[in-house]
Amino acid sequence: MAKFTAANIQPLGVNPAGVESHKSYVEKFQFNFPLLSDPDRTIAGAYHALKEDGRGIQRTVYVIGKDGTVRFAQRGAPPVDDIVRAG
């Protein structure tokens, strides 16, 4: 998080689970960033993060600039330094 903060980047997570289940998940993994609920998978679909079955989610990382342009997009878990450089 320190690298994101220094680069003025606000991480967000998006997950299809409901808001109530997110509370315990956030506490369990000690997330210090917002976790958004996407039960209809609308966000996942818009960002091409759905698996071929249309239900499963493929971890996908995007960096969106303050001007609204996509500066980085990669499936999986790219290195933090790659993400920060794109910001």
Residue frames as a rotation matrix with the C-alpha (Angstrom) as fourth column:
MET 1
0.564 0.826 0.000 0.00
0.826 -0.564 0.000 0.00
0.000 0.000 -1.000 0.00
ALA 2
0.256 -0.522 -0.813 2.86
0.311 -0.752 0.581 2.38
-0.915 -0.402 -0.031 0.68
LYS 3
-0.772 -0.570 0.282 3.91
0.416 -0.119 0.901 2.30
-0.480 0.813 0.329 -2.98
PHE 4
-0.174 0.799 0.576 0.35
0.917 -0.082 0.390 2.98
0.359 0.596 -0.719 -4.13
THR 5
0.660 0.416 -0.625 -0.04
0.674 -0.696 0.248 5.83
-0.332 -0.585 -0.740 -1.65
ALA 6
-0.160 -0.823 -0.545 3.27
0.273 -0.567 0.777 7.39
-0.949 -0.025 0.315 -2.71
ALA 7
-0.904 -0.157 0.397 2.14
0.409 -0.052 0.911 7.22
-0.122 0.986 0.112 -6.36
ASN 8
-0.646 0.729 -0.228 -1.28
-0.584 -0.664 -0.467 8.71
-0.492 -0.168 0.854 -5.47
ILE 9
-0.604 0.438 -0.666 -3.06
-0.374 0.582 0.722 5.52
0.703 0.686 -0.188 -6.60
GLN 10
-0.271 0.615 0.741 -6.26
-0.905 0.101 -0.414 4.34
-0.329 -0.782 0.529 -4.89
PRO 11
-0.949 -0.053 -0.310 -6.60
-0.168 0.919 0.357 0.55
0.266 0.391 -0.881 -5.16
LEU 12
-0.026 0.960 0.280 -10.08
-0.975 0.037 -0.219 -0.98
-0.221 -0.279 0.935 -5.26
GLY 13
-0.958 -0.137 0.251 -11.18
-0.089 0.977 0.193 -4.57
-0.272 0.163 -0.949 -5.25
VAL 14
-0.128 0.943 -0.307 -14.29
-0.990 -0.106 0.089 -5.87
0.051 0.315 0.948 -6.99
ASN 15
-0.984 -0.143 0.109 -15.83
-0.162 0.968 -0.190 -9.18
-0.078 -0.204 -0.976 -6.04
PRO 16
-0.500 0.848 -0.177 -19.19
-0.197 0.087 0.976 -10.82
0.843 0.523 0.124 -6.86
ALA 17
-0.506 0.307 -0.806 -19.96
0.799 0.519 -0.304 -11.64
0.325 -0.798 -0.508 -3.21
GLY 18
0.504 0.806 0.311 -22.50
0.539 -0.574 0.616 -9.58
0.675 -0.143 -0.724 -1.29
VAL 19
0.138 -0.413 0.900 -21.64
-0.411 -0.851 -0.327 -6.67
0.901 -0.325 -0.287 0.97
GLU 20
0.769 0.211 0.603 -22.28
-0.638 0.191 0.746 -8.65
0.042 -0.959 0.282 4.16
SER 21
0.878 -0.475 0.066 -19.82
0.468 0.878 0.100 -11.39
-0.105 -0.057 0.993 3.22
HIS 22
0.363 -0.764 0.534 -17.26
0.305 -0.444 -0.842 -8.74
0.880 0.469 0.072 2.27
LYS 23
0.623 -0.094 0.777 -17.13
-0.654 -0.607 0.451 -7.49
0.429 -0.789 -0.440 5.85
SER 24
0.813 -0.311 0.491 -15.72
-0.185 0.662 0.726 -10.75
-0.551 -0.682 0.481 7.21
TYR 25
0.693 -0.563 0.451 -13.49
0.712 0.433 -0.553 -11.23
0.116 0.704 0.701 4.14
VAL 26
0.467 -0.490 0.736 -11.97
-0.073 -0.851 -0.521 -7.77
0.881 0.190 -0.433 4.55
GLU 27
0.648 -0.198 0.735 -11.38
-0.762 -0.182 0.622 -8.40
0.011 -0.963 -0.269 8.25
LYS 28
0.880 -0.278 0.385 -9.92
0.182 0.946 0.267 -11.87
-0.438 -0.165 0.884 7.65
PHE 29
0.382 -0.752 0.537 -7.38
0.908 0.198 -0.369 -10.65
0.171 0.628 0.759 5.08
GLN 30
0.151 -0.289 -0.945 -6.95
0.619 -0.718 0.319 -7.20
-0.771 -0.633 0.070 6.66
PHE 31
-0.064 -0.088 0.994 -7.60
0.939 -0.342 0.030 -5.29
0.338 0.935 0.105 3.43
ASN 32
-0.224 -0.030 -0.974 -6.96
0.544 -0.833 -0.100 -1.58
-0.808 -0.553 0.203 3.76
PHE 33
-0.951 0.066 -0.301 -8.70
-0.282 -0.585 0.761 -0.62
-0.125 0.809 0.575 0.52
PRO 34
-0.112 0.993 0.025 -12.35
-0.829 -0.080 -0.553 -0.60
-0.547 -0.083 0.833 -0.57
LEU 35
-0.951 -0.019 0.309 -13.87
0.122 0.895 0.429 -3.87
-0.285 0.446 -0.848 -1.76
LEU 36
-0.467 0.793 -0.391 -16.86
-0.857 -0.514 -0.019 -3.31
-0.216 0.326 0.920 -4.05
SER 37
-0.365 0.461 0.809 -19.70
0.054 0.878 -0.476 -5.80
-0.929 -0.131 -0.345 -4.52
ASP 38
-0.508 0.151 -0.848 -20.57
-0.851 -0.241 0.467 -6.88
-0.134 0.959 0.251 -8.09
PRO 39
-0.337 0.373 0.864 -23.19
-0.261 0.845 -0.466 -9.63
-0.904 -0.383 -0.188 -7.62
ASP 40
0.752 0.656 0.062 -24.48
-0.088 0.194 -0.977 -9.39
-0.653 0.729 0.203 -11.19
ARG 41
0.014 -0.892 0.451 -20.90
0.655 0.349 0.670 -9.40
-0.755 0.286 0.590 -12.52
THR 42
0.897 0.380 0.224 -21.60
0.425 -0.612 -0.667 -6.23
-0.116 0.694 -0.711 -14.48
ILE 43
0.655 -0.730 -0.196 -18.26
-0.654 -0.677 0.337 -4.65
-0.379 -0.092 -0.921 -13.61
ALA 44
-0.098 -0.702 0.705 -16.40
-0.110 0.712 0.694 -7.92
-0.989 -0.009 -0.147 -14.22
GLY 45
0.351 0.317 0.881 -18.00
0.786 0.412 -0.461 -8.20
-0.509 0.854 -0.104 -17.64
ALA 46
0.997 0.071 -0.027 -17.26
0.049 -0.877 -0.477 -4.60
-0.057 0.475 -0.878 -18.57
TYR 47
0.409 -0.912 0.010 -13.59
-0.865 -0.384 0.323 -5.07
-0.291 -0.140 -0.946 -17.64
HIS 48
0.449 -0.182 -0.875 -13.25
-0.585 0.680 -0.442 -8.47
0.675 0.710 0.199 -19.36
ALA 49
-0.513 -0.638 0.574 -12.59
-0.844 0.254 -0.472 -10.26
0.156 -0.727 -0.669 -16.07
LEU 50
0.486 0.729 0.483 -15.12
-0.753 0.629 -0.191 -13.06
-0.443 -0.271 0.855 -16.53
LYS 51
-0.622 -0.605 0.498 -13.88
-0.291 0.768 0.570 -16.57
-0.727 0.210 -0.653 -17.20
GLU 52
-0.920 0.183 -0.346 -15.20
-0.307 0.211 0.928 -18.45
0.243 0.960 -0.138 -20.24
ASP 53
-0.635 0.715 -0.293 -18.11
0.750 0.662 -0.011 -19.87
0.186 -0.227 -0.956 -18.22
GLY 54
-0.230 0.534 0.813 -19.43
0.154 -0.805 0.573 -16.33
0.961 0.257 0.103 -17.70
ARG 55
0.826 0.553 -0.107 -19.62
0.150 -0.033 0.988 -16.81
0.543 -0.832 -0.110 -13.93
GLY 56
0.470 -0.729 -0.497 -16.10
0.857 0.241 0.456 -17.24
-0.213 -0.640 0.738 -12.61
ILE 57
0.976 -0.192 -0.100 -13.85
-0.199 -0.978 -0.065 -14.23
-0.085 0.084 -0.993 -12.15
GLN 58
0.391 -0.915 0.098 -10.30
0.841 0.311 -0.443 -14.02
0.375 0.255 0.891 -13.46
ARG 59
0.388 -0.319 -0.865 -8.17
0.540 -0.682 0.494 -11.69
-0.747 -0.659 -0.093 -11.36
THR 60
0.193 -0.254 0.948 -7.51
0.885 -0.372 -0.280 -8.70
0.423 0.893 0.153 -13.59
VAL 61
-0.031 -0.312 -0.950 -5.67
0.712 -0.674 0.198 -5.49
-0.701 -0.670 0.243 -12.72
TYR 62
0.343 0.153 0.927 -6.44
0.790 -0.581 -0.197 -2.14
0.508 0.799 -0.320 -14.31
VAL 63
-0.476 -0.359 -0.803 -4.92
0.651 -0.758 -0.047 1.27
-0.592 -0.545 0.594 -13.70
ILE 64
0.307 0.644 0.701 -7.25
0.899 -0.438 0.008 4.05
0.312 0.627 -0.713 -14.71
GLY 65
-0.735 -0.664 0.137 -5.82
0.614 -0.737 -0.282 7.56
0.289 -0.123 0.949 -14.86
LYS 66
-0.521 0.511 -0.684 -7.54
0.379 -0.580 -0.721 10.58
-0.765 -0.635 0.108 -13.37
ASP 67
-0.621 0.272 -0.735 -8.47
-0.694 -0.627 0.354 11.52
-0.365 0.730 0.578 -16.93
GLY 68
0.367 0.869 0.333 -10.42
-0.650 0.496 -0.576 8.24
-0.666 -0.005 0.746 -17.24
THR 69
0.403 -0.274 -0.873 -8.04
-0.792 0.374 -0.483 6.49
0.459 0.886 -0.066 -19.64
VAL 70
0.978 -0.133 0.160 -6.90
0.046 0.888 0.457 2.92
-0.203 -0.440 0.875 -19.07
ARG 71
0.459 -0.883 -0.093 -3.15
-0.883 -0.442 -0.160 3.04
0.100 0.156 -0.983 -18.49
PHE 72
-0.746 -0.664 0.049 -2.57
-0.662 0.732 -0.161 -0.59
0.071 -0.153 -0.986 -17.57
ALA 73
0.490 0.858 0.152 -4.49
-0.867 0.498 -0.016 -3.85
-0.089 -0.124 0.988 -17.93
GLN 74
-0.495 -0.666 -0.558 -3.23
-0.655 0.708 -0.264 -7.32
0.571 0.235 -0.786 -17.12
ARG 75
0.681 0.672 -0.292 -4.73
-0.361 0.654 0.665 -10.60
0.638 -0.347 0.688 -15.97
GLY 76
0.270 -0.555 -0.787 -3.28
0.657 0.703 -0.271 -12.29
0.704 -0.444 0.555 -12.93
ALA 77
0.871 -0.071 -0.486 -1.17
0.403 -0.461 0.790 -10.64
-0.280 -0.885 -0.373 -10.26
PRO 78
0.505 -0.719 0.478 1.36
0.389 -0.304 -0.870 -8.32
0.771 0.625 0.126 -11.90
PRO 79
-0.328 -0.710 -0.624 4.22
0.921 -0.093 -0.378 -6.95
0.211 -0.698 0.684 -9.82
VAL 80
0.496 0.516 -0.699 3.28
0.725 -0.689 0.006 -3.87
-0.478 -0.510 -0.715 -7.77
ASP 81
-0.324 -0.704 -0.632 6.12
0.172 -0.701 0.692 -1.89
-0.930 0.115 0.348 -9.37
ASP 82
-0.840 0.085 0.536 4.61
0.542 0.075 0.837 -2.49
0.031 0.994 -0.109 -12.85
ILE 83
0.188 0.982 -0.015 1.25
0.962 -0.180 0.205 -1.23
0.198 -0.053 -0.979 -11.64
VAL 84
0.392 -0.083 -0.916 2.74
0.533 -0.792 0.299 1.85
-0.750 -0.605 -0.266 -9.98
ARG 85
-0.696 -0.714 -0.067 4.79
0.314 -0.388 0.867 2.75
-0.645 0.582 0.494 -13.06
ALA 86
-0.556 0.557 0.617 1.59
0.763 0.049 0.644 2.83
0.328 0.829 -0.453 -15.11
GLY 87
0.319 0.740 -0.592 -0.09
0.915 -0.403 -0.011 5.22
-0.247 -0.538 -0.806 -12.68
